[in-house]
Amino acid sequence: MAKYSERFKLMVVREYQEGHFGYDSLASKHGMSSSSPIKRWVKVYEKFGAEGLMRKKHNETYSTHFKLDVLRYMERTGSSEMETALQFGLTIPPMIASWKKAYLEGGAEALDKPKGRPPMSEKSKNRKNKPTEEREMTYEQKLERENEHLRLEVEYLKKLRAFQMDPEGYLEKHKQRYHSNSKKPSS
């Protein structure tokens, strides 16, 4: 869906009101694929003036109760989305269609879901700062990690048993290994 500036919308509405062009001819004149937006702009302009054509702030939200009232009114009266929007002071009639779709798919609870991405919680922010190994892991990664821990534990227990059976022999063996490793030139 193309976004049009407030200035463009106002210009097209005024052209329509001058009476020289109809909806379809205005749409083709301005290279628009449909005249529907122009019809909507004209009706919104007639009801709310130039203010109605201004872009709304994205943080404007409507309560679930309000959305249900709008949908019930539309159903009860048989009004179109455009008529319903004008009745309730909404300047974006397609928004009603999205509310209707959400309601039909998920009931009243679906109307309560906020639009867009949820804000980042403190928990999420902290998770981003954690080292990679502590972030969410797949089931397979968790199993591999557990396997590695178990291997290390078994190796530790073997060394512990060898040390308990012959402490001096174990220390002598590992002293030799330590000294031979420390004599290697560092690169």
MITI-387705 format. One record per residue (C-alpha): residue number from 1; residue in three letters; x, y, z. Coordinates in pm, 1 decimal. Each point is the difference from the previous one (the first is absolute). Layout:
<i: NUM | aa: ALA | c1: X | c2: Y | c3: Z>
...
REM end
This chain:
<i: 1 | aa: MET | c1: 0.0 | c2: 0.0 | c3: 0.0>
<i: 2 | aa: ALA | c1: 144.8 | c2: 333.9 | c3: -107.2>
<i: 3 | aa: LYS | c1: 32.6 | c2: 278.2 | c3: 253.2>
<i: 4 | aa: TYR | c1: -113.3 | c2: 339.8 | c3: -119.3>
<i: 5 | aa: SER | c1: 90.9 | c2: 332.4 | c3: 156.4>
<i: 6 | aa: GLU | c1: -264.8 | c2: 214.9 | c3: 165.0>
<i: 7 | aa: ARG | c1: 69.3 | c2: 266.7 | c3: -260.2>
<i: 8 | aa: PHE | c1: -65.8 | c2: -241.7 | c3: -287.6>
<i: 9 | aa: LYS | c1: -321.7 | c2: -127.8 | c3: 159.4>
<i: 10 | aa: LEU | c1: -127.8 | c2: 353.6 | c3: 50.4>
<i: 11 | aa: MET | c1: 86.5 | c2: 94.4 | c3: -359.1>
<i: 12 | aa: VAL | c1: -185.9 | c2: -301.8 | c3: -140.0>
<i: 13 | aa: VAL | c1: -304.6 | c2: 64.4 | c3: 221.7>
<i: 14 | aa: ARG | c1: -14.2 | c2: 362.5 | c3: -114.5>
<i: 15 | aa: GLU | c1: 30.2 | c2: -107.5 | c3: -363.2>
<i: 16 | aa: TYR | c1: -294.6 | c2: -232.7 | c3: 54.4>
<i: 17 | aa: GLN | c1: -204.6 | c2: 272.5 | c3: 170.2>
<i: 18 | aa: GLU | c1: 57.2 | c2: 239.3 | c3: -291.3>
<i: 19 | aa: GLY | c1: -211.2 | c2: -244.4 | c3: -201.0>
<i: 20 | aa: HIS | c1: 227.1 | c2: -35.2 | c3: -302.6>
<i: 21 | aa: PHE | c1: 100.6 | c2: -358.7 | c3: 77.4>
<i: 22 | aa: GLY | c1: -166.7 | c2: -310.8 | c3: 136.1>
<i: 23 | aa: TYR | c1: 160.9 | c2: -254.2 | c3: 231.6>
<i: 24 | aa: ASP | c1: 125.5 | c2: -229.6 | c3: -276.7>
<i: 25 | aa: SER | c1: 134.1 | c2: 276.7 | c3: -222.3>
<i: 26 | aa: LEU | c1: 185.3 | c2: 152.6 | c3: 297.2>
<i: 27 | aa: ALA | c1: 150.8 | c2: -338.8 | c3: 82.6>
<i: 28 | aa: SER | c1: 127.6 | c2: -49.0 | c3: -355.1>
<i: 29 | aa: LYS | c1: 119.7 | c2: 363.0 | c3: -21.7>
<i: 30 | aa: HIS | c1: 217.3 | c2: -52.6 | c3: 309.2>
<i: 31 | aa: GLY | c1: 112.6 | c2: -352.6 | c3: -91.0>
<i: 32 | aa: MET | c1: -195.2 | c2: -171.9 | c3: 275.4>
<i: 33 | aa: SER | c1: -111.8 | c2: -359.4 | c3: -56.2>
<i: 34 | aa: SER | c1: -332.8 | c2: 53.3 | c3: 178.0>
<i: 35 | aa: SER | c1: -238.0 | c2: 284.5 | c3: 71.8>
<i: 36 | aa: SER | c1: -94.1 | c2: -143.4 | c3: 341.9>
<i: 37 | aa: PRO | c1: 247.7 | c2: 213.9 | c3: 194.9>
<i: 38 | aa: ILE | c1: -131.6 | c2: 313.5 | c3: -169.8>
<i: 39 | aa: LYS | c1: -359.5 | c2: -86.6 | c3: 92.1>
<i: 40 | aa: ARG | c1: 112.2 | c2: -53.2 | c3: 358.8>
<i: 41 | aa: TRP | c1: 196.3 | c2: 327.5 | c3: 8.9>
<i: 42 | aa: VAL | c1: -297.2 | c2: 197.5 | c3: -131.5>
<i: 43 | aa: LYS | c1: -237.1 | c2: -144.0 | c3: 261.2>
<i: 44 | aa: VAL | c1: 248.8 | c2: 50.3 | c3: 281.5>
<i: 45 | aa: TYR | c1: 62.8 | c2: 357.3 | c3: -117.2>
<i: 46 | aa: GLU | c1: -373.1 | c2: 73.7 | c3: -11.1>
<i: 47 | aa: LYS | c1: -44.6 | c2: -129.0 | c3: 355.5>
<i: 48 | aa: PHE | c1: 321.4 | c2: 118.2 | c3: 172.5>
<i: 49 | aa: GLY | c1: 154.0 | c2: 257.9 | c3: -232.1>
<i: 50 | aa: ALA | c1: 370.8 | c2: 14.0 | c3: -79.8>
<i: 51 | aa: GLU | c1: 79.7 | c2: -136.1 | c3: 349.8>
<i: 52 | aa: GLY | c1: -154.6 | c2: -332.1 | c3: -98.9>
<i: 53 | aa: LEU | c1: 256.6 | c2: -42.5 | c3: -277.4>
<i: 54 | aa: MET | c1: 294.8 | c2: 50.8 | c3: 232.7>
<i: 55 | aa: ARG | c1: 201.4 | c2: -303.8 | c3: 99.6>
<i: 56 | aa: LYS | c1: -77.5 | c2: -119.6 | c3: 346.9>
<i: 57 | aa: LYS | c1: 263.4 | c2: -74.5 | c3: 257.9>
<i: 58 | aa: HIS | c1: 90.2 | c2: -367.3 | c3: 6.8>
<i: 59 | aa: ASN | c1: -38.0 | c2: -19.9 | c3: 375.9>
<i: 60 | aa: GLU | c1: -375.8 | c2: 60.0 | c3: -16.9>
<i: 61 | aa: THR | c1: -173.3 | c2: -307.0 | c3: 137.0>
<i: 62 | aa: TYR | c1: -362.8 | c2: -95.1 | c3: 50.3>
<i: 63 | aa: SER | c1: -138.5 | c2: -206.7 | c3: 283.1>
<i: 64 | aa: THR | c1: -142.6 | c2: -344.6 | c3: -58.5>
<i: 65 | aa: HIS | c1: -336.4 | c2: 130.6 | c3: 119.2>
<i: 66 | aa: PHE | c1: 6.1 | c2: 277.6 | c3: -262.0>
<i: 67 | aa: LYS | c1: 93.6 | c2: -243.3 | c3: -277.7>
<i: 68 | aa: LEU | c1: -285.2 | c2: -232.3 | c3: 101.3>
<i: 69 | aa: ASP | c1: -244.0 | c2: 294.2 | c3: 1.3>
<i: 70 | aa: VAL | c1: 109.4 | c2: 93.8 | c3: -352.1>
<i: 71 | aa: LEU | c1: -39.6 | c2: -358.1 | c3: -126.2>
<i: 72 | aa: ARG | c1: -339.2 | c2: -44.1 | c3: 168.7>
<i: 73 | aa: TYR | c1: -125.3 | c2: 328.5 | c3: -145.8>
<i: 74 | aa: MET | c1: 111.0 | c2: -105.9 | c3: -347.0>
<i: 75 | aa: GLU | c1: -171.0 | c2: -337.4 | c3: 34.3>
<i: 76 | aa: ARG | c1: -318.2 | c2: 140.3 | c3: 154.6>
<i: 77 | aa: THR | c1: -48.6 | c2: 280.0 | c3: -253.9>
<i: 78 | aa: GLY | c1: 147.3 | c2: -167.7 | c3: -306.9>
<i: 79 | aa: SER | c1: 220.0 | c2: 306.0 | c3: -50.7>
<i: 80 | aa: SER | c1: 307.7 | c2: -16.9 | c3: -219.3>
<i: 81 | aa: GLU | c1: 347.7 | c2: 39.9 | c3: 145.9>
<i: 82 | aa: MET | c1: 7.1 | c2: 355.6 | c3: -132.6>
<i: 83 | aa: GLU | c1: -334.7 | c2: 94.7 | c3: 153.9>
<i: 84 | aa: THR | c1: 94.4 | c2: -163.5 | c3: 330.2>
<i: 85 | aa: ALA | c1: 337.9 | c2: 173.6 | c3: 6.1>
<i: 86 | aa: LEU | c1: -161.9 | c2: 339.5 | c3: -57.1>
<i: 87 | aa: GLN | c1: -258.3 | c2: -73.6 | c3: 269.0>
<i: 88 | aa: PHE | c1: 272.4 | c2: -72.9 | c3: 256.7>
<i: 89 | aa: GLY | c1: 241.0 | c2: 272.2 | c3: -110.9>
<i: 90 | aa: LEU | c1: 254.2 | c2: -237.7 | c3: -150.1>
<i: 91 | aa: THR | c1: 188.9 | c2: 130.1 | c3: -300.7>
<i: 92 | aa: ILE | c1: 141.1 | c2: -337.9 | c3: -106.8>
<i: 93 | aa: PRO | c1: -291.8 | c2: -230.8 | c3: -91.1>
<i: 94 | aa: PRO | c1: 222.7 | c2: -297.3 | c3: -100.1>
<i: 95 | aa: MET | c1: 96.3 | c2: -21.0 | c3: 367.5>
<i: 96 | aa: ILE | c1: -353.8 | c2: -125.4 | c3: 69.2>
<i: 97 | aa: ALA | c1: 53.8 | c2: -282.8 | c3: -249.1>
<i: 98 | aa: SER | c1: 310.9 | c2: -112.0 | c3: 189.5>
<i: 99 | aa: TRP | c1: -191.7 | c2: 10.1 | c3: 329.9>
<i: 100 | aa: LYS | c1: -278.7 | c2: -207.1 | c3: -156.6>
<i: 101 | aa: LYS | c1: 246.7 | c2: -256.5 | c3: -132.9>
<i: 102 | aa: ALA | c1: 175.3 | c2: -25.7 | c3: 338.3>
<i: 103 | aa: TYR | c1: -334.7 | c2: -38.5 | c3: 177.6>
<i: 104 | aa: LEU | c1: -119.9 | c2: -274.2 | c3: -236.7>
<i: 105 | aa: GLU | c1: 328.7 | c2: -189.5 | c3: 32.1>
<i: 106 | aa: GLY | c1: 63.3 | c2: 32.7 | c3: 372.4>
<i: 107 | aa: GLY | c1: -298.1 | c2: 156.4 | c3: 173.8>
<i: 108 | aa: ALA | c1: 7.1 | c2: 301.8 | c3: 229.2>
<i: 109 | aa: GLU | c1: 342.2 | c2: -98.1 | c3: 138.8>
<i: 110 | aa: ALA | c1: 151.9 | c2: 48.6 | c3: -345.7>
<i: 111 | aa: LEU | c1: -113.2 | c2: 364.1 | c3: 5.5>
<i: 112 | aa: ASP | c1: 202.5 | c2: 57.6 | c3: 315.4>
<i: 113 | aa: LYS | c1: 332.7 | c2: -93.3 | c3: -157.0>
<i: 114 | aa: PRO | c1: 218.4 | c2: 303.3 | c3: -62.9>
<i: 115 | aa: LYS | c1: 106.9 | c2: 69.0 | c3: -355.1>
<i: 116 | aa: GLY | c1: 364.6 | c2: -39.8 | c3: -99.3>
<i: 117 | aa: ARG | c1: 291.6 | c2: -134.7 | c3: 195.7>
<i: 118 | aa: PRO | c1: -29.5 | c2: -3.6 | c3: 376.6>
<i: 119 | aa: PRO | c1: 239.1 | c2: 225.8 | c3: 188.9>
<i: 120 | aa: MET | c1: 317.5 | c2: -163.4 | c3: 118.2>
<i: 121 | aa: SER | c1: -29.4 | c2: -115.9 | c3: 359.9>
<i: 122 | aa: GLU | c1: 284.2 | c2: 22.9 | c3: 248.5>
<i: 123 | aa: LYS | c1: 33.9 | c2: -377.5 | c3: -18.7>
<i: 124 | aa: SER | c1: 52.4 | c2: 17.1 | c3: -377.0>
<i: 125 | aa: LYS | c1: 251.5 | c2: 281.4 | c3: 31.4>
<i: 126 | aa: ASN | c1: 197.2 | c2: -198.1 | c3: 257.3>
<i: 127 | aa: ARG | c1: -7.6 | c2: -311.4 | c3: -216.8>
<i: 128 | aa: LYS | c1: 160.6 | c2: 194.4 | c3: -285.4>
<i: 129 | aa: ASN | c1: 287.4 | c2: 96.4 | c3: 226.0>
<i: 130 | aa: LYS | c1: 70.9 | c2: -357.1 | c3: 114.3>
<i: 131 | aa: PRO | c1: 279.2 | c2: -202.7 | c3: -160.1>
<i: 132 | aa: THR | c1: -97.7 | c2: -209.3 | c3: -299.4>
<i: 133 | aa: GLU | c1: -0.3 | c2: -331.8 | c3: 188.3>
<i: 134 | aa: GLU | c1: -262.3 | c2: 128.6 | c3: 244.3>
<i: 135 | aa: ARG | c1: -244.0 | c2: 118.7 | c3: -268.5>
<i: 136 | aa: GLU | c1: -288.9 | c2: -212.6 | c3: -119.0>
<i: 137 | aa: MET | c1: 125.0 | c2: -334.9 | c3: -124.5>
<i: 138 | aa: THR | c1: -174.0 | c2: -257.4 | c3: -211.2>
<i: 139 | aa: TYR | c1: -82.0 | c2: -337.7 | c3: 152.0>
<i: 140 | aa: GLU | c1: 292.2 | c2: -154.5 | c3: -189.7>
<i: 141 | aa: GLN | c1: 242.2 | c2: 263.1 | c3: 130.0>
<i: 142 | aa: LYS | c1: -119.3 | c2: -59.7 | c3: 354.6>
<i: 143 | aa: LEU | c1: 58.8 | c2: -373.7 | c3: -38.5>
<i: 144 | aa: GLU | c1: 348.9 | c2: 57.5 | c3: -143.1>
<i: 145 | aa: ARG | c1: 83.4 | c2: 229.3 | c3: 289.7>
<i: 146 | aa: GLU | c1: -128.3 | c2: -255.0 | c3: 251.8>
<i: 147 | aa: ASN | c1: 204.1 | c2: -272.4 | c3: -174.0>
<i: 148 | aa: GLU | c1: 314.5 | c2: 210.8 | c3: 26.8>
<i: 149 | aa: HIS | c1: -62.6 | c2: 60.0 | c3: 371.2>
<i: 150 | aa: LEU | c1: -49.6 | c2: -373.4 | c3: 57.4>
<i: 151 | aa: ARG | c1: 323.4 | c2: -83.2 | c3: -189.5>
<i: 152 | aa: LEU | c1: 189.3 | c2: 248.9 | c3: 214.1>
<i: 153 | aa: GLU | c1: -154.7 | c2: -141.8 | c3: 316.2>
<i: 154 | aa: VAL | c1: 96.2 | c2: -357.7 | c3: -95.9>
<i: 155 | aa: GLU | c1: 354.8 | c2: 111.8 | c3: -81.8>
<i: 156 | aa: TYR | c1: 24.1 | c2: 182.9 | c3: 333.6>
<i: 157 | aa: LEU | c1: -127.8 | c2: -304.7 | c3: 192.2>
<i: 158 | aa: LYS | c1: 254.0 | c2: -227.7 | c3: -174.1>
<i: 159 | aa: LYS | c1: 283.0 | c2: 232.7 | c3: 95.7>
<i: 160 | aa: LEU | c1: -132.9 | c2: 26.6 | c3: 354.5>
<i: 161 | aa: ARG | c1: -13.0 | c2: -381.0 | c3: 30.4>
<i: 162 | aa: ALA | c1: 354.5 | c2: -32.6 | c3: -141.4>
<i: 163 | aa: PHE | c1: 120.5 | c2: 261.7 | c3: 249.2>
<i: 164 | aa: GLN | c1: -173.6 | c2: -175.4 | c3: 293.5>
<i: 165 | aa: MET | c1: 150.5 | c2: -339.3 | c3: -92.2>
<i: 166 | aa: ASP | c1: 359.8 | c2: 125.8 | c3: -40.1>
<i: 167 | aa: PRO | c1: 37.9 | c2: 366.4 | c3: 94.1>
<i: 168 | aa: GLU | c1: 378.5 | c2: 17.1 | c3: -36.3>
<i: 169 | aa: GLY | c1: 8.8 | c2: -186.9 | c3: -332.7>
<i: 170 | aa: TYR | c1: -277.9 | c2: 220.9 | c3: -135.0>
<i: 171 | aa: LEU | c1: 181.2 | c2: 318.7 | c3: 104.0>
<i: 172 | aa: GLU | c1: 330.9 | c2: -125.3 | c3: -140.7>
<i: 173 | aa: LYS | c1: -164.6 | c2: -83.9 | c3: -332.8>
<i: 174 | aa: HIS | c1: -165.6 | c2: 340.1 | c3: -24.0>
<i: 175 | aa: LYS | c1: 311.9 | c2: 188.7 | c3: 111.3>
<i: 176 | aa: GLN | c1: 182.7 | c2: -150.8 | c3: -295.8>
<i: 177 | aa: ARG | c1: -282.0 | c2: 98.1 | c3: -235.7>
<i: 178 | aa: TYR | c1: -7.6 | c2: 350.9 | c3: 144.8>
<i: 179 | aa: HIS | c1: 377.7 | c2: 46.9 | c3: -33.3>
<i: 180 | aa: SER | c1: 4.9 | c2: -135.2 | c3: -355.0>
<i: 181 | aa: ASN | c1: -282.1 | c2: 239.1 | c3: -98.1>
<i: 182 | aa: SER | c1: 167.8 | c2: 299.6 | c3: 162.5>
<i: 183 | aa: LYS | c1: 329.4 | c2: -61.4 | c3: -185.8>
<i: 184 | aa: LYS | c1: -169.1 | c2: 47.3 | c3: -336.8>
<i: 185 | aa: PRO | c1: 84.6 | c2: 332.5 | c3: -158.4>
<i: 186 | aa: SER | c1: -288.3 | c2: 239.0 | c3: 1.2>
<i: 187 | aa: SER | c1: -109.6 | c2: 123.2 | c3: -340.6>
REM end
